Amino acid sequence: MTVSDKAYSLTHSQKTLTAALAASPASSPGDLVRTLYAEHHKKPVSSAGYLETFMGVLQHGNDNETRRLGIPPGEPTQTDLDRAAECGDFGSRPSDLFLKIYCDVLATLDTNPWACVVSPPLLGSRGVVNLSIISVIPDIIQHHYDCIVRAESEVFLATNFWQASKSASKICDALLELSRRAMKRGKKVVVKMMYDRANLKMLMESHVIVDDAEMASDEVKLPKRSDMPGIDFELVNFHQPVFGTFHCKFMIVDRKVALLNSNNIQDRPNTEMMVHLEGPIVDSLYDTALISWFRPMRPPLPLLNTRYRPPEGGYKFGMDNEYATTRILDGRKGAELFKTLQQEAGGIHDRDLDKEGREDPASSGSLPAGVPFISGTYQTITEHLNAGDQPDTHATISYEPPASSRDEYTPHILHTHHGECPMVLVNRAPNGNPGNAASGLHNAQDAAWLAGLKYAQRKIFIQSPTLNAVPVVGGILDAVRRGVECTLYIDVGFNDGGEALPGQGGTNEEVSKTMFAQLSDEEKEKLKLYWYTGKDQIKPINASAQKRNCHVKLMIIDDSVGIVGNGNQDTQSWYHSQEVNVMVDNPIVCQEWFDGIRRNQNTHLHELEKDGIYRDKYGNPLTDSTGVGSGFRGVVKGIQGSIARVRGKGGF
């Protein structure tokens, strides 16, 4: 296929939503989106049905032709790849694999300039991955805290669900501390926040300003605005009825750093994943944030006119990064660096005391045998995993120090120093309409996933809590039949209730059996499916037990191109939810992600047999299955699960 003149023109445009809003800061981003690329719409956007029109532009473009399903036919030629390489601010030429996937992403612009939920000139960009965290929610929330309190001008925080919890309290503490620092400096910080707590108001208006009463409610428990005098705080609750969930989870601080993560701001027994991004890609995420906000900002973000500027002296990694604290140190190397820093500084002030005010045991002495050094303190792996809100879970295997640091349990991945690498935002807009129409696939996220499955030559790795969307299941089976090895890390029992509803694709256990049943014996050897298993467990635990769950969302193609972010491999994320993901062209980063997943889980030890059923070494299947599946009981459980999702009590 070829990169169309329209896609080429859009990505080379001088216009972006960020620039338009900077020129008219009192305007609504929604108003600006309707007209910004009007010359590329086949029909003008009507002024009637303001919100519906805006969301329709995001979801489907503005022409009435039949949308093509999935990715375009054929494989890009070298000429196509050369043309695609010109359609982004990549800094250096991306790999051919990355460009092939990008060609299919660019094709979504042909019918909709906003298919990627970012201004087209900002779609293809570049940046670095300074830090990744593959761990329980408290570790990721701690890094959010460390970034928030260092803000000087603005913070934009987006989460799918906010629930009063220890995690939410930590963010509240960060806001209060930020306010205190801002008052001391004599300059307020503007903070914008978004979440999705669906309610009946959204039948009339999808973006609802949250008032003081809801902020103070038992379910939310945010600080009063009067308690944050150093912050101009504004909060929007967004949901596109009926099924258009705002599933995004990201944060941008001072247009200098962006955090993209899998977790919501609530307490859950989940292993999650977060990436810390710097570089021009931050401006791309910033643009997506403005599109998502939709409403006029009161007050506007102060840095609308300030584009990303690299840090003086170049990008900093590890403890040299301005947002780093000793909480990101793990393992033997981390312990050594912790003690070195302490000796040089005469004491580590951000980690000297534990929560009771006692001296941290890591501040003196040597590392005890058999006890790992995790996040700046000594603790067992079970104690660390239990910090994710499951205090009574016990280890079923004993910890043995690994022979090499490569196999150590190190939840914080301090990435190898690297230069800017090509990146693309692969997002999708919310779609509230029921049903799984082919037009629902016409977006950057789904195009990138499908293209990754199509263009892979050797191997594909996917970790997701759920796997049931028809396109991804079909894409995996097609790849396997081509001889591509597909390794899937999935969470048995995750959200079985919701996935059992008609049209949702089925539970993970149902899908695993169905996939293997469609393959020949030879093909089955290329499909390697594993149930997530916690680092301290001898076998998988059904997610319904709420003990050791995994909510990581990652795809790696041929060890070199990674897609990470918010989207699950389920029907909801493929067809309905708003998602934010980034595609990264860097084999070293991809390898460090995969190594981090392998050493921080025991999933690789628990492969399903070739009938799609897990059995332990004695031949016994799991005994804690929910038993939820098709039929009347599944529908009842599914309705209960959907209600739990809306209330923030289910997996999402």
C-alpha positions, 0 to 999 in steps of 0.5 A: 500500500502507499502513504496517501497524499492526504496522510502526507499532507496532514502530517506535514501541516503547520497546524496542531491543536496545541498551537491553536489553543495557545493562540486562543487559550479561552477557546474549547479544544472541542471547538477547535478540533471541529474546524482545525483540519476542515479542508481534509473533511469530505463534508463540513462538520455541522454546528448542530449536536455540538458534543455528538459532532465532536465525538463523531469526528474523533470516532469515525471521521466525517464521511459516510463511506464504508470503513475498511476493516483493520489494516490495508491489504498488501505490504508496503514497498521500499518507496512506501517506507521512504515516504512514511519516514518523512511523515514524522519528526523521528530524528533518525530513520526508523527500522523497516518494521517500525515503518511498515506498522506506521504505514498502516497507522497513517492509513487511518488518517485517510478518512479521519484526521483525528483517528489517532487522537493527536494532531497529525503533525505530532503523530510520529515523534521521538524520545527516550525511555528513562525508567520503567516500573513493572511492579505493584501500584504503590511503586508506580504511585510513588513515582507519580508523587516524586514527579508531581511535587517537582512541578513548577508550572503545570500538571495534567493527570489522567486516570480511568478510575479514581477511588478513595484508597491508599494510592489516591491518598498518596496522590492527594499528599503530592498535591498538598505538598505541591501546593505548599512548595508553590506558595513558598515560591509565590507562583501557583501551579495549574493542575488539570485532572481527568477520570471516568466515574460514569453517572447519569449526568453524562447522558446530557454532557460527557465532560462534566466539571467535578464540584467540591461536593463530589471531590469531598465524597467518600468515594473520591476524597480529594483535598478541598480546593481551599486546602490547596491554595498554591494550586489552580485545580480543575477536574473533569469526569468524562465518559461517552455513553454507553460503552465509551470508557475513558480508559486512559492513564497518563501524566504530564509534568511541566511539558518535560516528562510524561508517565504512561501506565497501566494502572488506575489510581486505586488499590488493587492486587495487580502487577502493573507497568509504567514508562517514564518518557522524555523528549518531543513525544511529551508534546504529542501526549500533551496534545492528546491531553488537550483533545481529551479535555474538550472543555475550555480551561479555566485557567488555561495551562500556562505552558501552551506556548512552550514546546518541549526542550531537552534538559541541559547537558542531555537526557539523564538516566538512573539517579542522575534524572531530576525526578529520581529518588532512591525509591527506584533502586533495587537489587545488589547494584541498587543497594551498593549505589544506595549506600554510596549516595548515603555516604556521599550525602551524609544520609539519604533524606528521602528514604532514611525513615520507614513509615513509623519514623524508624531508621530504614534498615538499608541505611546501615549494615550489609545486605542480609543473605536471602533477603532482596533489596527492593525499592530502597529497603530490605523486604521479602518479595511477598511483603513487596507484592502484598503492598498492592493491597493483598496483605494476607497472601503467602508465598508458596515457594521460598526465595533463593538469591539468583546466581546473577544480577540479571535474574534478580527481582528488580521492579524498577528498570533503570534503562541503559543510556540511549539517544532519542529513538523513533516513537508514535502515539497509537491511540484510539477515541472512545466509542459509546455505541453498542456492537463491534462494527468494523468501523470501530477498528479504524484507529491508530491503536488497532491498526498498529496491533494488527500490523505488528501481528501481520508484519512480524517475521520471527516472534511476538510477545504479548502480556495482557490481563485479557485476550478475547477480541476477535481481531487479535485472536485471528491475527495471532492464529494467522501469525502462528500459521506463518511460522511466527512464534507467539508468546502470550502472558495472560491472567487466568480468570481476570474479569471473567464476569465482564468478558462472559457477556454476549459480544465480549469474546469470552473468558481467557480460559475459553479463548485459550482452548478455542485457539489451540483447537484451530491449529494443527499439531505442528502449528501448536508448537508456535503458540506458547500461552502462559497464565500469569504467576506471581514471583513468590508463587508455585502456580497461577492463582485465579484472578477472582481470588484477588491475590496475585493479578497482572494488569500489564499491557505490552506487545513486542514484535521481533524483539525490536518494536514495542507497544505499551500503554493503556489498551487491553487485548479485549473487545472493550479496548479494541472497539470502545474505550479511549486508549493511549499507547506509545510505539517505540523503535528500540531493540535495547529498550524492548529487551530490557522490558522483556527481561524485566517481565521475566525476572519479576514474575514466574509466568515463564514457568507455567505454560499451558498444554497444547489443548489450552488447559493448564496442568501442574507438574502432577497433571492436575488442572487449576482448581480455583476456576470461576467456572464463568462461561457462556450461557445464562449464568455467564450473562448474570455474572457478566452483568454483575461484573459490568456493574462492578467496573462502573463502581470501580470494583472490577478489573479494567 
